[in-house]
Each structure stands twice: as structure tokens, then as C-alpha cells.
Amino acid sequence: MKSALLSGLFAAGAAAQSGAWAQCGGIGFTGSTSCVSGYHCVYSNDWYSQCVPGTAATTLKTSTTSAPPTSTSSVSNKKFKWFGINQSCGEFGQGIYPGTWGKEFTFPSTLSIQTHINDGFNAFRVGFAMERLAPNRLTASLEPNYLRNLTSVVNYITSAGKYAILDPHNYGRFYSSIITSPSDFGSFWSKLASHFASNSHVIFDTNNEYHDMDQTLVFNLNQAAITAIRGAGATSQYIFAEGNSWTGAWTWNTTNTNLAALNDPAGKLVYEMHQYLDSDGSGTSTSCVSTEVGVQRVIGATNWLRANGKVGVLGEFAGGANSVCQTAITGLLDHLKANADVWQGALWWAGGPWWGDYIYSYEPPSGTGYTYYNSLLKKYVP
């Protein structure tokens, strides 16, 4: 997850009027509390208010006190549909294709997945490289050996009644070039969806973190994937559509508004967003901006989902092993759970046998994220 848009997202507060979807109030906020024409300032919590479409019906609530903790009763009776762990390793060895299993890439450990299942987690986003599955061209037949190993992991997850999210971890690219043909993209998805069409616990994630792409192209690729998946007979499964700008939740309502028009004839479309809590949102630091940053970075997406009658999932999130990040993660998850009518769940980034001492590793038994956060995350399992 990367983005250069944070400054633009929050700088509106310094203008004479806050822009569409911009912050317009909250503890420590020094910008304008009025919004541009067609928007009004809506209180979300003591430290965040936002400009949303429409005319004000109530007076903005302000506060000069510390933000109160989220009420336990407000979230305890709500449940996520999906809550789990990304499984990242099948896409390793970027640029080395096809690569060698056990050298450039590997597949998730089913023993580790079972540990997570035993803890109540029910969703696993399984990363893979499109170049290994469709060598040389998107329209190629699926490579049988790589597909067999991927399918083995997927079947392990779904045979336990859990959900396996197929994640082509390609950033809207194929052999490092932006995918520009929706038709070829649809051809790839038609073949893959046909292979899993009878497995209702498979979820199709169109592509990981489109970025620096034409916004209409991002729409067209997503729609081509949806159309191809349904055309292949996979009509019972959910589809996760990702957005531009690294599919960041913090920029979604200013970047990916056109994706509201995506059409799924099966009515099982979910908008997948990612969010990290370090200063640039890249997920490369153990530091979190503040204890409140989790909610602050997703509240705009929450409002966008509700305003457009959509549902979403936080497909990647994580924070460093420290008390500031722990509080921010708790606030983030409490917010998502309190808004479970639009947020269907979340998945930690990331597990996988090759993550070693990675700052967010959720690989049992000794991953940094796993040892620090597992007792917390287990409280949110469905």
C-alpha cells in the first residue's frame, strides 16, 4: 500500500472551506469547519468530522476533551462476515518467471492456516503471480503444476468451511507492464473462475492494488473480470473489486468514485480496500501516526460505502508491535465492526512461511505480528 495523496486529503482543512469528503472538525483540527457548496460537516466522533454530500440537518458537535473509547456494547453484538490473514508467498520472486518452487516462491503452510482456523479466523487471501499461472500471455492456458499447488491450498481452506480469496498480486500489471486489454484480462479470469466455479467458498479478488493507472481503465478491468467470472458459471461466489491508488481506503472517496457503477449480475460484489497506519500509508514502518489514525483513515470510505449502498472489506491492514499501533488497530477494528452493515470484514497483512522477521509477520508460532496481536485479533473473529 503506497500513496502520495495523504497531504492532499487532509490539506483541505487549511482552506477557507473544507473540500468534498475532507476533514472539517475534531480534536486538534485547526482547519475550516465549513464545507464547500453541496456538502455539510458531519460529526463522526470527538476527533473526526467530515464533509459529506447534502444539507446539514443537525448542528456540528464539537469537543475539547480527549476522545472516548468506543463503547463495547456498540460493537459486541455485531459480527464480521470475514476475518482472517493474508497468505503471501506464491507471488514471491517478482520478475523471475516461472521461477522455481522452493527457491523463488513457495505456497502457504497448511499447518499455519490450521492454527489460524483453530483460533477462529475464517478468511485467507492467497497471493499468486499471474505470470506463473498464465505464462507469457494473459490468454494462455493455465499452467497445470502451479494451478495444482494453488488449488491444493485453496481446497484445504474451503474444505474446512472457510473462505479462500484468490489474489492475483500483480498491481494491475503483467510482466511489469500495465494491463491495457480488458478482453485479455477477462480471458484470464474466465479460465480461473471456471476452474473454481463449483466451490462456493472461493472469493475472486480482481487484482491487487491497481496504481498509477487511468481511472477508466481500472473500471474497465474490474468490470471485465466480473463479467468473465459470471460468464464462466461462477455465480455463487463473492467478487472483491480493488481500486486505483493502491486501493487505499484513505483516498477511496476521492479516487475511485467511478467504481460505484460496477455491475455484478449476481449481486455479490464487495469493494476491497487496504489501509496502513504509518506516515505515508505504505506499510513499511513499525510506527503509527497516532492512536486515532486507524479510524481517521477509513471514515471517508465508510461514508462512501453507505452513501452508495455498497459493502466493503479491508483486504490488508497492519501496524507495528507497539502500544500506539495497538490502540490505533483496536480503534480501526472497532469502527469497522460498529459499521458492519457496510464493512464485511478485514484481513491482516501478512502470513506466509518466508516472512521471517518481517515487522508485521503473522506466521505462527513466532511472527512479530502474530505474537503481539493474536490475542487482540481473536476478539474479532466471526
C-alpha positions in Angstrom: 0.0 0.0 0.0 1.5 3.3 -1.1 0.1 6.7 -1.7 1.3 10.3 -2.1 -2.1 11.7 -1.5 -2.3 12.0 2.2 -1.2 15.6 2.2 -3.9 16.4 -0.4 -6.5 14.5 1.6 -6.1 16.5 4.8 -4.7 19.8 3.4 -8.2 20.9 2.6 -8.7 21.7 6.2 -6.4 24.7 5.8 -8.5 26.3 3.0 -11.3 28.8 3.5 -13.8 25.9 3.2 -13.1 22.2 3.5 -13.5 20.3 0.3 -15.7 17.3 -0.6 -15.2 14.5 1.9 -12.4 16.4 3.6 -12.0 16.7 7.4 -13.9 19.6 8.9 -13.6 19.1 12.7 -12.2 17.1 15.6 -9.8 17.3 18.5 -6.7 19.2 17.4 -8.1 20.1 14.0 -7.3 23.7 13.0 -8.9 24.0 9.6 -12.2 25.2 8.4 -15.3 23.7 9.9 -17.5 24.7 6.9 -17.7 22.8 3.7 -17.9 23.7 0.0 -21.3 24.1 -1.6 -23.3 20.9 -1.7 -21.6 19.4 1.4 -22.1 19.7 5.1 -19.9 18.8 8.1 -21.0 15.6 9.9 -19.7 14.6 13.3 -18.3 11.1 13.4 -16.5 11.1 16.7 -14.8 13.6 19.0 -11.7 13.7 16.9 -13.1 13.5 13.3 -15.8 15.2 11.4 -16.1 15.1 7.6 -17.7 17.0 4.7 -20.4 14.7 3.2 -23.0 15.4 0.4 -26.2 17.1 1.3 -27.6 19.8 3.6 -26.9 19.9 7.3 -29.8 18.6 9.4 -28.1 19.0 12.8 -25.5 21.3 14.4 -21.9 20.1 14.3 -20.9 18.6 17.6 -17.5 19.9 18.9 -15.3 18.8 21.7 -12.2 19.9 23.5 -11.8 16.8 25.6 -10.0 13.5 24.9 -11.6 11.1 22.5 -13.6 8.5 24.4 -13.1 4.8 23.8 -15.5 3.0 21.5 -18.4 1.6 23.5 -18.1 -2.2 23.9 -21.8 -2.5 23.6 -21.9 -0.7 20.3 -19.7 -3.4 18.6 -20.1 -6.5 20.7 -23.4 -7.5 19.1 -22.1 -7.1 15.5 -20.0 -9.6 13.6 -17.8 -9.6 10.6 -18.6 -12.0 7.7 -14.9 -12.5 7.0 -11.9 -12.0 9.3 -8.5 -13.5 8.6 -4.9 -13.4 7.4 -3.3 -12.8 4.1 -1.2 -15.7 2.9 1.7 -14.2 0.9 4.4 -16.3 -0.8 3.1 -17.7 -4.0 3.8 -14.3 -5.7 7.4 -14.0 -4.3 10.3 -13.8 -6.8 8.8 -10.9 -8.7 10.4 -10.7 -12.1 11.7 -14.2 -12.1 9.2 -16.3 -14.1 8.3 -19.0 -14.0 10.8 -19.4 -11.1 11.4 -22.5 -9.0 9.1 -23.6 -6.2 11.2 -23.6 -3.0 13.6 -21.1 -4.4 11.9 -18.0 -5.8 8.5 -18.8 -4.4 6.6 -21.2 -2.2 3.0 -21.8 -1.1 1.3 -21.2 2.3 1.8 -23.7 5.1 -1.5 -25.6 5.7 -0.2 -26.2 9.3 -0.1 -22.5 9.9 -3.5 -22.0 8.3 -4.9 -24.7 10.6 -3.5 -22.8 13.6 -5.4 -19.7 12.4 -8.6 -21.7 11.8 -8.3 -23.1 15.3 -8.2 -19.5 16.6 -11.4 -18.7 14.7 -10.1 -17.0 11.6 -12.2 -17.8 8.6 -10.8 -16.0 5.6 -7.4 -16.4 3.9 -6.3 -14.3 0.9 -3.9 -16.4 -1.1 -1.4 -14.5 -3.2 -0.2 -15.8 -6.6 1.6 -14.4 -9.7 -0.4 -14.2 -12.9 2.8 -14.7 -14.9 3.2 -18.2 -13.3 -0.4 -19.2 -13.9 -0.7 -17.8 -17.4 2.9 -17.9 -18.8 3.8 -15.3 -21.4 0.3 -14.0 -22.2 -2.9 -13.4 -20.3 -4.9 -15.6 -22.8 -2.6 -18.6 -22.2 -3.9 -21.9 -20.8 -3.4 -22.1 -17.1 -0.1 -23.8 -16.1 -1.1 -27.1 -14.6 1.5 -27.6 -11.9 1.3 -24.1 -10.4 -2.5 -24.3 -10.6 -2.4 -27.7 -8.9 -0.4 -26.4 -5.9 -2.6 -23.3 -5.6 -5.7 -25.4 -5.8 -4.4 -27.7 -3.0 -4.1 -24.7 -0.6 -7.5 -23.3 -1.6 -9.2 -26.7 -1.1 -7.6 -27.1 2.3 -9.1 -23.8 3.4 -12.5 -24.3 1.8 -12.9 -28.0 2.9 -12.8 -26.6 6.5 -15.7 -24.4 5.6 -13.6 -21.2 5.5 -13.1 -18.8 2.6 -10.1 -18.7 0.2 -9.7 -15.4 -1.6 -7.8 -15.8 -4.8 -5.4 -12.8 -5.0 -3.5 -12.2 -8.3 -0.9 -10.0 -6.6 0.0 -8.0 -9.8 -0.8 -4.3 -9.2 -2.7 -4.1 -12.5 0.4 -5.3 -14.3 1.6 -8.3 -16.3 5.3 -8.8 -16.8 5.7 -5.3 -15.3 3.6 -3.6 -17.9 0.2 -2.1 -17.2 -2.6 -4.4 -18.4 -4.4 -2.5 -21.1 -6.7 -5.1 -22.6 -9.9 -5.8 -20.7 -10.6 -8.6 -23.1 -7.4 -10.4 -22.3 -7.9 -9.7 -18.6 -11.4 -11.3 -18.9 -9.9 -14.3 -20.7 -7.6 -14.9 -17.8 -10.4 -14.6 -15.3 -12.8 -16.8 -17.3 -10.3 -19.7 -17.2 -9.5 -19.3 -13.5 -13.2 -18.9 -12.5 -14.2 -21.9 -14.5 -11.7 -24.0 -12.5 -13.2 -22.9 -9.2 -16.8 -22.4 -10.3 -18.2 -25.2 -8.2 -16.5 -24.1 -4.9 -18.8 -21.5 -3.2 -16.2 -20.7 -0.6 -13.8 -19.3 -3.1 -13.7 -15.5 -3.5 -12.3 -13.8 -6.6 -10.1 -10.7 -6.0 -9.8 -9.0 -9.4 -6.2 -7.8 -8.8 -4.0 -6.5 -6.0 -3.6 -2.7 -5.7 -4.0 -1.1 -9.1 -1.9 2.1 -9.0 -0.8 5.0 -11.3 -3.3 3.9 -13.9 -6.1 5.6 -15.9 -9.2 5.5 -13.8 -11.5 4.4 -16.6 -9.1 1.5 -17.3 -9.3 0.4 -13.7 -13.1 0.4 -14.0 -13.0 -1.5 -17.3 -10.6 -4.1 -16.0 -12.7 -4.7 -12.9 -15.9 -4.9 -15.0 -14.2 -7.3 -17.5 -13.3 -9.6 -14.6 -16.7 -9.5 -13.1 -18.4 -10.3 -16.4 -15.9 -13.1 -17.2 -16.3 -14.7 -13.8 -20.0 -14.8 -14.0 -19.9 -15.9 -17.6 -17.7 -18.9 -16.6 -20.5 -20.2 -14.4 -19.1 -18.9 -11.1 -22.3 -17.3 -9.9 -22.4 -18.3 -6.2 -19.1 -16.7 -5.2 -18.3 -13.2 -4.0 -16.1 -10.9 -6.1 -13.7 -8.4 -4.5 -13.1 -5.3 -6.7 -10.0 -3.2 -5.9 -9.3 0.4 -6.8 -6.6 2.7 -8.1 -4.1 4.5 -5.9 -3.1 1.2 -4.2 -6.8 0.6 -3.3 -6.3 2.8 -0.3 -9.2 3.4 2.0 -8.0 6.9 2.8 -8.2 8.1 -0.8 -11.1 5.9 -2.0 -13.8 8.6 -1.9 -11.7 11.0 -4.0 -10.1 8.5 -6.3 -12.4 5.6 -7.0 -15.8 7.1 -7.2 -16.5 5.8 -10.7 -16.3 2.2 -9.4 -19.7 2.7 -7.8 -21.1 1.9 -11.3 -19.6 -1.6 -11.5 -22.3 -4.1 -12.2 -22.4 -7.7 -10.8 -25.5 -9.5 -12.1 -25.1 -11.9 -9.1 -25.3 -9.1 -6.6 -22.2 -10.3 -4.7 -19.7 -7.5 -5.3 -17.6 -6.3 -2.4 -15.2 -3.3 -2.6 -11.7 -4.3 -1.3 -9.6 -1.5 0.3 -6.3 -1.6 2.1 -5.0 0.7 4.8 -1.8 1.0 6.7 -1.2 3.4 9.6 2.4 4.7 9.1 3.0 8.3 7.9 2.9 7.6 4.1 0.4 4.7 4.3 2.9 2.3 2.7 3.0 -0.3 5.4 6.8 -0.2 5.7 7.3 1.2 9.2 6.6 0.0 12.7 5.4 3.5 13.6 1.7 4.6 13.5 0.9 8.3 13.1 -1.3 8.4 16.2 -3.6 6.2 18.3 -6.6 7.6 16.3 -5.2 7.2 12.8 -7.0 3.9 12.1 -10.4 5.4 12.2 -9.3 8.7 10.7 -8.1 6.9 7.6 -11.2 4.8 6.9 -14.1 7.1 7.9 -14.4 8.6 4.4 -14.6 5.1 2.9 -17.2 4.1 5.4 -19.3 7.1 4.4 -18.8 6.4 0.7 -19.9 2.8 1.1 -23.0 3.8 2.9 -23.9 6.7 0.6 -23.6 4.4 -2.4 -25.3 1.4 -1.0 -22.1 -0.7 -1.2 -20.2 -3.1 1.1 -16.5 -3.3 1.6 -13.8 -5.4 3.1 -10.4 -4.2 4.4 -8.2 -6.7 2.5 -5.0 -5.5 4.1 -4.2 -3.8 7.4 -1.4 -4.0 9.9 0.6 -2.0 12.4 3.8 -2.2 14.3 4.2 -4.1 17.6 3.9 -1.2 20.0 1.2 0.4 22.1 0.4 3.3 19.8 -0.3 1.0 16.9 -2.2 -1.4 19.1 -4.6 1.3 20.2 -4.9 2.5 16.6 -5.6 -1.0 15.3 -8.2 -1.5 18.1 -9.9 1.7 17.1 -9.9 0.7 13.5 -11.4 -2.7 14.1 -14.0 -1.4 16.5 -15.0 1.2 13.9 -15.3 -1.4 11.1 -17.3 -3.7 13.4 -19.6 -0.9 14.5 -20.2 -0.3 10.8 -20.6 -3.9 9.9 -23.6 -3.0 7.7 -21.0 -1.7 5.2 -17.7 -3.3 6.3 -17.9 -7.1 5.9 -14.5 -7.9 7.4 -10.8 -7.4 7.4 -7.5 -9.4 6.8 -4.2 -8.8 8.4 -1.1 -8.4 6.2 0.6 -11.0 6.2 1.3 -14.6 6.9 3.5 -17.0 5.0 6.4 -19.2 5.7 9.1 -16.9 4.2 8.4 -13.7 6.1 11.0 -14.3 8.8 11.4 -11.2 11.0 9.2 -9.0 8.8 7.7 -6.3 11.0 4.1 -7.4 10.5 4.6 -11.2 10.1 1.6 -13.2 11.2 3.2 -16.6 10.7 2.9 -18.8 13.8 4.5 -19.5 16.1 7.0 -16.7 16.2 6.0 -14.0 13.7 6.2 -10.5 15.1 2.6 -9.6 14.3 1.3 -13.0 15.4 3.0 -12.9 18.9 2.0 -9.3 19.6 -1.5 -9.1 18.1 -3.1 -12.6 18.0 -4.8 -12.2 21.4 -6.3 -8.9 20.2 -7.4 -10.1 16.7 -9.0 -13.2 18.1 -11.6 -11.0 19.7 -12.9 -10.0 16.3 -13.3 -13.4 14.6 -16.9 -14.2 13.4 
